[in-house]
Amino acid sequence: MKNSDIGMGIYFREKAYEILENYLLNQIDSIKNTFILLDDRSYKHCLPILLSRIDLLKESNLIQIKSGEEEKNIHTCIKICKNLEKFKGNRKSLILNLGGGVITDVGGFVASIFKRGIRFINIPTTLLGMVDAAVGYKTGVNLDSIKNEIGSFYIPEFLIIDTHFLKTLPKKEIISGMAEMFKHGLIADRGFWIKMNQIKDINNINQWDHLIHQSILIKQKIVHQDPKEKGLRKILNFGHTIGHALESYFLNTEKILHGMAVIMGMICESWISSKINGLSIYDYESIKSTFYELYPVKKKFFDLSDLEIEKILMIMEYDKKNENNKIQFSLLKEIGKCSYNCKVPHSLIKECFFN
């Protein structure tokens, strides 16, 4: 596959660095007005790779935050804004978000509010960031334990994909990203779902350019048709209504990665789909088998008490997708086809945790 753009402003590997360097030389008045937002992990593992590719970025300003989902809050955003002010950031400033989904979400949100909006470029360093968090023009931070309650739609200048960063990730982070890729196949492209099931070695970096390219194309096609999530884009939330609630519930006890929570959400929501949206039992069993093989789900995540399930249902009631106080789901009709704005009885939501 050629390393070329695949739609608006998304570039791969060598081509990406050529475009970024050209942008910095011709669209930025001073490299001192460029800021790299990163966390502890991307500072250690990914910044050296970026600086080895573009030497002039050594003169830019670094803003470093701690790693982890707990940093995805408004207080972190205020600290970043204060750093931008300290280094004399202005309306012509540029932020390079170098990191996983937390960095691209937080950095994009800060860019949307600082000086009423400055430029930013996403350089995701995790598989999840490459196929999901950095794509789609959404930014956001959590409000206490409620996922992405504060946010905005804000478009980056462009997106850089360098799969060399994947070598810095542990296996669980790769699986977390794969969850979103599998989801793209489930909601819109059965052929891609089949391709994802054919992966034999997740550490084989040579396969990822092509698969990431296809995954982004699926999401971009949906986003371009519905940028502000008024209709079709809601299918991207498959697995997330329950997944986000589980992620939020366990946030302060036993943290689980976003992709792992979404896997559990997709298993539950596939079962609900088989009950009320026409998904065949064969497809449901295929989905469940794939995800159990990818991520052997700990029994306790599906062995919740009635009280725990009630608390998870309460979290779901804060979901942004809800309308008229009704929890809204995106559910599968078959592998590759998805419905949105599906209302599901509380009794069925509770029952899905026991199947």
C-alpha positions as CSV (number, residue, x, y, z in Angstrom):
1,M,0.0,0.0,0.0
2,K,1.2,3.5,-0.8
3,N,1.7,5.8,2.1
4,S,-0.7,8.4,1.0
5,D,-3.6,10.4,2.3
6,I,-6.9,8.5,2.6
7,G,-9.4,11.3,2.6
8,M,-9.1,14.7,4.3
9,G,-5.8,15.1,6.1
10,I,-4.8,11.6,7.1
11,Y,-1.3,10.5,6.2
12,F,0.9,7.5,6.8
13,R,4.5,7.1,7.8
14,E,7.2,8.8,5.6
15,K,4.6,10.8,3.7
16,A,3.1,12.0,7.0
17,Y,6.5,13.4,8.2
18,E,7.2,15.1,4.9
19,I,3.8,16.9,5.1
20,L,4.2,17.8,8.8
21,E,7.7,19.3,8.2
22,N,6.5,21.3,5.3
23,Y,3.6,22.5,7.3
24,L,5.9,23.7,10.2
25,L,8.2,25.4,7.7
26,N,5.5,27.2,5.8
27,Q,2.4,27.6,8.0
28,I,4.0,28.4,11.4
29,D,5.5,31.8,12.0
30,S,7.9,30.4,14.7
31,I,8.6,26.9,16.0
32,K,8.6,28.5,19.5
33,N,4.8,28.9,18.9
34,T,4.4,25.1,18.5
35,F,3.6,22.9,21.5
36,I,3.8,19.2,21.9
37,L,1.3,17.7,24.4
38,L,2.4,14.3,25.7
39,D,2.2,12.1,28.8
40,D,4.8,10.2,30.7
41,R,4.7,7.2,28.4
42,S,4.8,9.0,25.1
43,Y,7.5,11.3,26.4
44,K,9.7,8.2,27.1
45,H,8.8,6.0,24.2
46,C,7.5,8.1,21.3
47,L,9.0,11.6,21.5
48,P,12.5,10.3,20.5
49,I,11.0,8.8,17.4
50,L,9.2,12.1,16.5
51,L,12.3,14.2,17.1
52,S,14.4,11.8,15.0
53,R,12.1,12.4,12.1
54,I,11.7,16.2,12.4
55,D,14.8,17.8,13.9
56,L,13.3,21.3,14.1
57,L,10.7,20.2,16.7
58,K,13.5,20.1,19.2
59,E,13.0,23.8,19.5
60,S,9.2,23.5,20.3
61,N,7.7,23.6,23.8
62,L,6.8,20.5,25.6
63,I,3.7,20.2,27.9
64,Q,3.7,16.9,29.8
65,I,0.9,15.4,31.8
66,K,0.6,12.1,33.7
67,S,-0.5,9.0,32.0
68,G,-4.0,7.5,32.5
69,E,-7.7,8.0,32.1
70,E,-7.8,9.9,35.4
71,E,-6.0,12.8,33.7
72,K,-8.9,13.2,31.3
73,N,-10.7,16.0,33.2
74,I,-11.3,19.7,33.1
75,H,-8.6,20.4,35.8
76,T,-5.9,18.9,33.5
77,C,-7.2,21.1,30.7
78,I,-6.9,24.2,32.9
79,K,-3.3,23.3,33.7
80,I,-2.5,22.9,30.0
81,C,-4.0,26.2,29.2
82,K,-1.9,27.8,32.0
83,N,1.2,26.3,30.4
84,L,0.2,27.7,27.0
85,E,-0.2,31.1,28.5
86,K,3.1,30.7,30.4
87,F,4.9,30.0,27.0
88,K,3.1,33.0,25.4
89,G,0.7,30.9,23.3
90,N,-1.5,32.9,21.0
91,R,-4.2,32.4,18.4
92,K,-1.6,31.3,15.8
93,S,-0.2,28.6,18.1
94,L,-0.2,24.9,17.1
95,I,-0.5,21.9,19.4
96,L,0.8,18.5,18.4
97,N,-1.0,15.8,20.4
98,L,1.5,13.0,20.8
99,G,0.0,10.1,22.6
100,G,-3.0,7.8,23.0
101,G,-6.7,8.6,23.2
102,V,-6.5,10.6,26.4
103,I,-3.9,12.9,24.9
104,T,-5.8,13.4,21.6
105,D,-9.1,13.9,23.4
106,V,-7.7,16.4,25.9
107,G,-5.4,18.2,23.5
108,G,-8.1,18.6,20.9
109,F,-10.5,20.0,23.6
110,V,-7.9,22.4,24.8
111,A,-7.2,23.5,21.3
112,S,-10.9,24.2,20.8
113,I,-11.2,26.5,23.8
114,F,-7.8,28.2,24.2
115,K,-8.1,31.8,22.8
116,R,-11.4,30.6,21.4
117,G,-9.7,28.0,19.2
118,I,-6.2,27.3,18.0
119,R,-4.8,24.7,15.5
120,F,-3.9,21.2,16.4
121,I,-2.5,18.0,14.8
122,N,-3.1,14.5,16.1
123,I,-0.2,12.1,16.2
124,P,-1.8,9.0,17.9
125,T,0.7,6.5,19.3
126,T,-1.7,3.7,20.3
127,L,-3.8,1.5,18.0
128,L,-6.9,2.7,19.7
129,G,-5.9,6.3,19.0
130,M,-5.1,5.6,15.4
131,V,-8.5,4.0,14.5
132,D,-10.8,5.8,16.9
133,A,-9.9,8.5,19.3
134,A,-8.0,10.7,16.9
135,V,-10.5,10.2,14.1
136,G,-13.9,11.9,13.8
137,Y,-13.5,15.4,15.1
138,K,-14.7,14.7,18.6
139,T,-12.9,16.1,21.6
140,G,-13.8,15.6,25.2
141,V,-13.0,15.1,28.9
142,N,-14.8,13.2,31.7
143,L,-16.9,14.8,34.4
144,D,-16.2,12.8,37.5
145,S,-17.0,9.2,36.4
146,I,-19.2,10.2,33.4
147,K,-17.3,9.6,30.1
148,N,-16.8,12.5,27.7
149,E,-19.5,14.6,29.3
150,I,-17.7,17.9,28.4
151,G,-16.4,18.3,24.9
152,S,-16.7,19.8,21.4
153,F,-16.5,19.0,17.7
154,Y,-13.3,20.5,16.5
155,I,-11.3,19.5,13.3
156,P,-7.5,18.9,13.4
157,E,-5.3,20.3,10.7
158,F,-4.5,16.7,9.8
159,L,-3.7,13.3,11.3
160,I,-0.4,11.4,11.3
161,I,-0.3,7.6,11.4
162,D,3.0,5.9,12.1
163,T,2.6,2.3,12.9
164,H,6.2,2.2,14.2
165,F,4.7,3.5,17.5
166,L,2.9,0.2,17.9
167,K,6.1,-1.5,18.8
168,T,6.2,0.5,22.0
169,L,2.8,-1.0,23.2
170,P,2.1,-4.0,25.4
171,K,-0.3,-6.7,24.1
172,K,-3.3,-5.4,26.0
173,E,-3.1,-2.0,24.3
174,I,-3.1,-3.7,20.9
175,I,-6.2,-5.7,21.9
176,S,-7.9,-2.6,23.1
177,G,-7.4,-1.0,19.7
178,M,-8.5,-4.1,17.9
179,A,-11.8,-3.9,19.7
180,E,-12.7,-0.7,17.8
181,M,-11.5,-2.2,14.5
182,F,-13.7,-5.2,15.0
183,K,-16.6,-2.9,15.8
184,H,-16.1,-1.1,12.5
185,G,-16.6,-4.4,10.7
186,L,-19.6,-5.3,12.8
187,I,-21.5,-2.1,12.1
188,A,-20.6,-1.5,8.5
189,D,-18.4,-4.0,6.7
190,R,-18.8,-7.8,7.1
191,G,-15.7,-8.3,4.8
192,F,-13.6,-6.3,7.2
193,W,-14.9,-8.3,10.2
194,I,-13.8,-11.4,8.4
195,K,-10.3,-9.9,7.7
196,M,-9.9,-9.0,11.3
197,N,-10.7,-12.6,12.3
198,Q,-7.9,-13.8,10.1
199,I,-5.2,-12.1,12.1
200,K,-2.8,-14.7,13.3
201,D,0.0,-12.7,15.0
202,I,-1.0,-9.4,16.5
203,N,2.7,-8.5,16.9
204,N,3.3,-8.6,13.1
205,I,3.6,-4.8,12.5
206,N,3.6,-5.3,8.7
207,Q,-0.1,-6.1,8.6
208,W,-1.3,-3.0,10.5
209,D,-0.9,-0.2,7.8
210,H,-3.4,-1.9,5.6
211,L,-5.9,-2.8,8.3
212,I,-5.7,0.6,10.0
213,H,-6.2,2.2,6.6
214,Q,-9.4,0.2,6.0
215,S,-10.7,0.8,9.6
216,I,-10.2,4.5,9.3
217,L,-11.9,4.6,5.9
218,I,-15.0,2.9,7.4
219,K,-15.2,5.4,10.2
220,Q,-14.5,8.4,8.0
221,K,-17.2,7.4,5.5
222,I,-19.7,7.4,8.4
223,V,-18.4,10.6,9.9
224,H,-18.5,12.5,6.6
225,Q,-22.2,11.6,6.2
226,D,-23.1,12.8,9.7
227,P,-20.4,15.0,11.3
228,K,-22.4,16.1,14.3
229,E,-24.0,12.7,15.2
230,K,-27.6,13.5,14.3
231,G,-28.3,10.1,12.8
232,L,-26.1,7.5,11.0
233,R,-22.9,8.3,13.1
234,K,-24.7,6.9,16.1
235,I,-23.9,3.4,14.9
236,L,-20.3,4.1,16.0
237,N,-21.6,3.8,19.5
238,F,-22.3,0.1,19.2
239,G,-20.9,-1.6,22.3
240,H,-20.3,1.8,24.0
241,T,-23.6,2.3,25.9
242,I,-22.8,-0.6,28.2
243,G,-19.1,-0.4,27.5
244,H,-18.8,3.2,28.7
245,A,-20.9,2.4,31.8
246,L,-18.7,-0.5,32.7
247,E,-15.6,1.6,32.2
248,S,-17.0,4.4,34.4
249,Y,-18.2,2.0,37.1
250,F,-14.7,0.3,37.4
251,L,-12.8,3.6,37.0
252,N,-12.1,4.1,40.7
253,T,-11.7,0.4,41.6
254,E,-10.2,-2.0,39.0
255,K,-9.5,0.1,35.9
256,I,-10.2,-1.5,32.6
257,L,-8.9,-0.3,29.2
258,H,-11.5,1.3,27.0
259,G,-11.2,-1.4,24.3
260,M,-11.7,-4.1,26.9
261,A,-14.9,-2.4,28.2
262,V,-16.1,-2.1,24.6
263,I,-15.5,-5.8,24.0
264,M,-17.8,-6.6,27.0
265,G,-20.3,-4.0,25.8
266,M,-20.4,-5.5,22.3
267,I,-21.0,-9.0,23.7
268,C,-23.9,-7.7,25.8
269,E,-25.3,-5.5,23.0
270,S,-25.0,-8.3,20.5
271,W,-27.1,-10.5,22.7
272,I,-29.7,-7.7,23.0
273,S,-29.5,-7.4,19.2
274,S,-30.4,-11.1,18.9
275,K,-33.4,-10.6,21.1
276,I,-35.0,-7.5,19.6
277,N,-33.2,-6.4,16.4
278,G,-33.0,-9.5,14.2
279,L,-29.4,-10.5,14.7
280,S,-29.2,-14.3,14.2
281,I,-28.1,-16.6,17.0
282,Y,-25.3,-17.8,14.6
283,D,-23.9,-14.3,14.2
284,Y,-24.2,-13.7,18.0
285,E,-22.3,-16.8,18.8
286,S,-19.7,-15.9,16.2
287,I,-19.2,-12.5,17.8
288,K,-19.1,-13.9,21.3
289,S,-16.6,-16.6,20.3
290,T,-14.3,-14.0,18.6
291,F,-14.2,-11.7,21.6
292,Y,-13.8,-14.5,24.1
293,E,-10.8,-15.7,22.2
294,L,-9.3,-12.2,21.9
295,Y,-10.0,-11.2,25.5
296,P,-10.9,-13.9,28.0
297,V,-13.4,-11.9,30.0
298,K,-13.0,-12.2,33.7
299,K,-16.0,-13.9,35.2
300,K,-16.7,-11.1,37.7
301,F,-17.4,-8.6,34.9
302,F,-20.4,-10.8,34.0
303,D,-21.1,-11.9,37.6
304,L,-22.3,-8.6,38.9
305,S,-24.8,-8.3,41.8
306,D,-28.2,-6.8,41.3
307,L,-27.0,-3.7,43.1
308,E,-24.0,-3.3,40.9
309,I,-26.1,-3.7,37.8
310,E,-28.5,-1.0,39.1
311,K,-25.5,1.3,39.5
312,I,-24.3,0.6,36.0
313,L,-27.9,1.3,34.7
314,M,-27.8,4.7,36.6
315,I,-24.5,5.6,34.8
316,M,-26.2,4.7,31.5
317,E,-28.9,7.2,32.2
318,Y,-26.3,10.0,31.8
319,D,-25.3,8.8,28.3
320,K,-25.4,11.7,25.8
321,K,-27.2,9.5,23.3
322,N,-30.3,9.3,25.4
323,E,-33.6,11.0,24.4
324,N,-36.7,11.7,26.5
325,N,-35.0,9.9,29.5
326,K,-34.8,6.7,27.4
327,I,-31.5,4.8,27.1
328,Q,-30.7,4.6,23.4
329,F,-28.7,1.8,21.9
330,S,-27.1,1.1,18.5
331,L,-27.9,-2.6,17.8
332,L,-26.8,-5.0,15.0
333,K,-29.3,-6.3,12.4
334,E,-26.6,-8.6,11.1
335,I,-22.8,-8.5,10.9
336,G,-22.1,-5.5,8.8
337,K,-25.4,-3.7,9.4
338,C,-26.5,-1.7,12.4
339,S,-29.5,0.3,13.6
340,Y,-29.5,3.3,15.9
341,N,-31.9,5.0,18.4
342,C,-33.1,1.5,19.6
343,K,-34.9,1.6,22.9
344,V,-34.2,-1.4,25.2
345,P,-36.3,-2.3,28.3
346,H,-34.4,-2.2,31.6
347,S,-35.3,-5.8,32.2
348,L,-33.5,-6.8,29.0
349,I,-30.4,-4.7,29.8
350,K,-30.2,-6.5,33.2
351,E,-30.6,-9.9,31.6
352,C,-27.8,-9.4,29.1
353,F,-25.2,-9.6,31.9
354,F,-26.2,-13.2,32.6
355,N,-25.8,-14.5,29.1
